[in-house]
Amino acid sequence: MSEALGNFEGLLREALAVEPPEDLARRLESTLESITEMAADELQEWELSAMRDPRNWVRPAAALVAGGGAGVALVLLRARQRSHGSPVGIGGAREAAERTVRDLGRETRKLFGDR
């Protein structure tokens, strides 16, 4: 019985194995960039005088949340793409962590430095 169950699990694992499309990372990156840019544009157009009425807070708050989330995801995506090709052994864990922190800082400055 356990042999049949193991075979069934293997067949199920093969059937559910899905390879992502080749251009998935590029499409995700462009979508995150456009969300970040739209949120920045929304915040730039918002007038500070409208702050008195709480009903006007919804759009800027949504822009902050969406833009911040997309910006963080974009930074992480780009840092992961850079570090994906480098093999890490036990001795290289510290160097990999330092490189990741540098990449995160560089991507954050690139993304938010122009604003």
C-alpha positions in Angstrom: 0.0 0.0 0.0 2.8 2.5 0.9 4.5 1.7 -2.5 1.3 2.7 -4.4 0.9 5.8 -2.2 4.6 6.8 -3.0 4.0 6.2 -6.7 0.8 8.3 -6.6 2.6 11.1 -4.8 5.4 11.1 -7.4 2.9 11.2 -10.2 1.0 14.0 -8.6 4.2 15.9 -8.0 5.2 15.6 -11.7 1.7 16.6 -12.8 1.7 19.8 -10.7 5.3 20.8 -11.6 5.0 24.2 -13.4 7.8 26.1 -14.9 7.4 29.9 -14.9 7.5 31.7 -18.2 10.9 33.0 -19.3 9.9 36.6 -19.2 8.1 36.5 -15.8 10.8 38.4 -13.9 10.9 41.1 -16.6 7.1 41.5 -16.6 6.9 41.6 -12.8 9.7 44.2 -12.7 7.9 46.4 -15.2 4.6 46.1 -13.4 6.2 47.0 -10.1 8.0 50.0 -11.7 4.7 51.3 -13.1 2.9 50.9 -9.8 5.7 52.8 -8.0 5.7 55.6 -10.6 1.9 55.9 -10.5 1.9 56.2 -6.7 4.7 58.8 -6.9 2.7 60.8 -9.4 -0.5 60.6 -7.2 1.4 61.8 -4.2 3.0 64.7 -6.2 -0.4 65.9 -7.4 -1.9 65.8 -3.9 -2.4 69.2 -2.3 -1.4 69.6 1.3 -4.3 71.9 1.9 -6.7 68.9 1.4 -5.2 67.4 4.5 -7.9 69.1 6.7 -10.7 66.9 5.4 -10.2 63.2 6.4 -12.3 62.1 3.4 -9.4 63.2 1.2 -6.9 60.9 2.9 -7.9 57.7 1.2 -6.1 58.3 -2.2 -2.8 59.4 -0.7 -2.8 56.6 1.9 -3.5 54.0 -0.8 -0.7 55.5 -3.0 1.7 55.3 0.0 0.8 51.7 0.7 0.8 50.6 -3.0 4.0 52.5 -3.9 5.8 51.5 -0.8 4.9 47.8 -1.2 5.8 47.9 -4.9 9.1 49.7 -4.2 10.2 47.2 -1.6 9.2 44.3 -3.8 11.1 45.8 -6.7 14.2 46.3 -4.6 14.1 42.7 -3.3 13.5 41.4 -6.8 16.5 43.2 -8.3 18.7 42.2 -5.4 17.7 38.6 -5.7 18.4 38.6 -9.4 21.9 39.9 -8.7 22.7 37.3 -6.1 21.0 34.4 -7.8 24.0 33.5 -10.0 26.6 33.4 -7.2 27.1 30.1 -5.4 27.5 30.4 -1.6 29.3 28.0 0.6 29.5 27.9 4.3 32.5 30.3 4.4 30.8 32.7 1.9 27.6 33.3 3.9 28.9 36.6 5.4 30.1 37.9 2.1 26.7 37.0 0.5 24.9 38.8 3.3 27.0 41.9 2.9 26.6 41.9 -0.9 22.8 41.6 -0.4 22.7 44.5 1.9 24.8 46.6 -0.5 22.5 45.6 -3.4 19.4 46.5 -1.4 20.9 49.9 -0.6 21.9 50.5 -4.2 18.5 49.6 -5.6 16.7 51.7 -3.0 18.8 54.7 -3.9 18.2 54.1 -7.6 14.5 53.7 -7.1 13.8 56.6 -4.6 16.8 58.8 -5.3 15.2 60.5 -8.3 12.2 61.5 -6.4 
